[in-house]
Every structure is written in structure tokens, then in C-alpha cells.
């Protein structure tokens, strides 16, 4: 309900103002990324567990999710990581990112998490977990698979 005061210029105040709940981010693991994680578990159970723990922690932390689209972002603390864009994909208007888990050692340190943000759904989609030596060449079969998943999820391209 608006109440108009008789002062000039008119001044309005809101009573019973109702706010819609704030949007929260979510995180989903695409089937391809789930298959990657299963494969990693088979090769190195500790590495798979470390990656899964990170994803669970991120899924439940809005501050972490909020920072996943900040180019060059580095988070310090218990599970430090850094974020960067996939530049080659960006040139084709795919907005893809990768996470490097800085706290992992040994074989677990060789993996990168590739993901995209769906701005309409407010959801991050983990599209793949690739090895560090993955060169992000768009003609590579794994890159094509990630781009196909991006398109199948109807994530906007800018």
C-alpha cells in the first residue's frame, strides 16, 4: 500500500512491502562429468574423493558459487582453488570456466573441473573433469563433448 504525503515534492513510503526471496545458486553434475568422476575413482580413489568433497563443499556455499565466474579468482583457506575462463571457447561465445584445486597433491593435482554458468537457472553445470595436460583445443573429442553438453543444456552463448 502506498501512502502519499502532502509535502512537495511528493514523498512515498511503502508499507507491508513484500520482497521476493533472493536467488540462490545451485550446482549440478552433468552425466559426462559424473562418468569422469567415476573413472577417476577407479584410477585413484583418493583423488576422486578429494574432487567430490570439493564439489559438495562448493554446492553448499553460496559465497564460493558466487565467485566461480570471476576471472582469475583465487580462494584461500581449507580448500584453496583458482578460477579461469576457457579463452578458446569464449571466442566462439561459449562461456566456459575451469577450476584448479590448489590443495590437491600427487595424482589428484592433475585434474581440472570444467563448468558453465546458466544465468537463467542460476545454476553451475559441471560439464567435465579433465586432466591438467588437456590443452583445451576445441577440435579435441573431449572438447566437442563438453560443447555438446553445453548446447544440450541450452546455456546461453554471449
C-alpha positions as semicolon CSV with decimal commas, in nm:
position;residue;x (nm);y (nm);z (nm)
1;X;0,000;0,000;0,000
2;X;0,136;0,343;-0,092
3;X;0,080;0,641;0,132
4;X;0,119;0,982;-0,025
5;X;0,237;1,265;0,194
6;X;0,128;1,618;0,122
7;X;0,478;1,763;0,107
8;X;0,616;1,898;-0,215
9;X;0,775;1,716;-0,391
10;X;0,558;1,413;-0,324
11;X;0,715;1,158;-0,093
12;X;0,607;0,795;-0,088
13;X;0,667;0,520;0,163
14;X;0,594;0,151;0,132
15;X;0,404;-0,036;0,398
16;X;0,374;-0,410;0,401
17;X;0,644;-0,427;0,138
18;X;0,700;-0,786;0,037
19;X;1,032;-0,899;-0,101
20;X;1,073;-1,199;-0,319
21;X;1,329;-1,440;-0,180
22;X;1,681;-1,381;-0,308
23;X;1,803;-1,613;-0,577
24;X;2,049;-1,874;-0,472
25;X;2,299;-2,051;-0,689
26;X;2,292;-2,424;-0,741
27;X;2,540;-2,672;-0,880
28;X;2,468;-2,979;-1,090
29;X;2,695;-3,253;-1,216
30;X;2,635;-3,339;-1,582
31;X;2,634;-3,710;-1,669
32;X;2,964;-3,672;-1,858
33;X;3,131;-3,521;-1,551
34;X;2,982;-3,793;-1,334
35;X;3,138;-4,051;-1,566
36;X;3,470;-3,864;-1,538
37;X;3,448;-3,874;-1,160
38;X;3,367;-4,246;-1,165
39;X;3,671;-4,308;-1,385
40;X;3,891;-4,104;-1,152
41;X;3,764;-4,304;-0,855
42;X;3,861;-4,626;-1,034
43;X;4,212;-4,494;-1,109
44;X;4,275;-4,315;-0,780
45;X;4,012;-4,334;-0,507
46;X;4,174;-4,057;-0,301
47;X;4,176;-3,816;-0,596
48;X;3,813;-3,892;-0,673
49;X;3,715;-3,840;-0,310
50;X;3,902;-3,508;-0,291
51;X;3,728;-3,377;-0,602
52;X;3,389;-3,494;-0,479
53;X;3,443;-3,331;-0,138
54;X;3,527;-3,003;-0,308
55;X;3,213;-3,020;-0,525
56;X;2,995;-3,093;-0,220
57;X;3,152;-2,807;-0,026
58;X;3,106;-2,569;-0,319
59;X;2,747;-2,681;-0,372
60;X;2,660;-2,580;-0,017
61;X;2,848;-2,250;-0,008
62;X;2,684;-1,954;-0,181
63;X;2,994;-1,737;-0,143
64;X;3,205;-1,995;-0,326
65;X;2,945;-2,030;-0,600
66;X;2,921;-1,653;-0,634
67;X;3,293;-1,638;-0,715
68;X;3,302;-1,909;-0,981
69;X;3,257;-1,660;-1,264
70;X;3,524;-1,415;-1,151
71;X;3,815;-1,441;-1,391
72;X;4,140;-1,503;-1,208
73;X;3,966;-1,554;-0,873
74;X;4,168;-1,738;-0,610
75;X;4,011;-1,865;-0,289
76;X;4,240;-1,938;0,001
77;X;4,160;-2,135;0,314
78;X;4,096;-2,504;0,378
79;X;4,032;-2,595;0,013
80;X;4,205;-2,330;-0,200
81;X;4,129;-2,313;-0,571
82;X;4,152;-2,076;-0,861
83;X;3,918;-1,997;-1,147
84;X;3,984;-1,905;-1,507
85;X;3,795;-1,878;-1,834
86;X;3,839;-2,117;-2,123
87;X;3,961;-1,849;-2,363
88;X;3,942;-2,055;-2,684
89;X;3,578;-2,141;-2,616
90;X;3,497;-1,780;-2,530
91;X;3,597;-1,676;-2,882
92;X;3,309;-1,894;-3,004
93;X;3,077;-1,736;-2,744
94;X;3,081;-2,037;-2,511
95;X;3,122;-1,912;-2,157
96;X;3,316;-2,197;-2,001
97;X;3,535;-2,194;-1,693
98;X;3,781;-2,421;-1,519
99;X;3,870;-2,475;-1,156
100;X;4,214;-2,579;-1,046
101;X;4,220;-2,726;-0,696
102;X;4,534;-2,588;-0,538
103;X;4,531;-2,800;-0,224
104;X;4,546;-3,132;-0,402
105;X;4,876;-3,313;-0,414
106;X;5,005;-3,607;-0,609
107;X;4,783;-3,757;-0,875
108;X;4,477;-3,559;-0,768
109;X;4,652;-3,234;-0,865
110;X;4,641;-3,332;-1,229
111;X;4,267;-3,264;-1,272
112;X;4,069;-2,957;-1,372
113;X;3,695;-2,909;-1,335
114;X;3,527;-2,759;-1,643
115;X;3,191;-2,591;-1,597
116;X;2,944;-2,333;-1,726
117;X;2,700;-2,100;-1,557
118;X;2,338;-2,093;-1,674
119;X;2,224;-1,735;-1,595
120;X;1,852;-1,806;-1,631
121;X;1,855;-2,107;-1,399
122;X;2,121;-1,959;-1,168
123;X;2,295;-2,295;-1,189
124;X;2,650;-2,403;-1,243
125;X;2,684;-2,716;-1,453
126;X;2,995;-2,925;-1,409
127;X;3,046;-3,050;-1,766
128;X;3,369;-3,242;-1,729
129;X;3,670;-3,323;-1,517
130;X;3,977;-3,325;-1,736
131;X;4,344;-3,393;-1,682
132;X;4,579;-3,100;-1,637
133;X;4,754;-3,176;-1,968
134;X;4,423;-3,126;-2,155
135;X;4,509;-2,847;-2,398
136;X;4,156;-2,708;-2,441
137;X;4,178;-2,750;-2,819
138;X;3,823;-2,710;-2,949
139;X;3,878;-2,984;-3,207
140;X;3,965;-3,241;-2,941
141;X;3,696;-3,506;-2,889
142;X;3,662;-3,422;-2,519
143;X;3,616;-3,053;-2,602
144;X;3,347;-3,140;-2,854
145;X;3,172;-3,349;-2,588
146;X;3,180;-3,057;-2,342
147;X;3,046;-2,814;-2,605
148;X;2,769;-3,059;-2,696
149;X;2,668;-3,083;-2,329
150;X;2,668;-2,701;-2,308
151;X;2,438;-2,681;-2,611
152;X;2,210;-2,962;-2,487
153;X;2,155;-2,773;-2,161
154;X;2,053;-2,459;-2,356
155;X;2,307;-2,245;-2,178
156;X;2,310;-1,904;-2,347
157;X;2,609;-1,804;-2,557
158;X;2,730;-1,446;-2,549
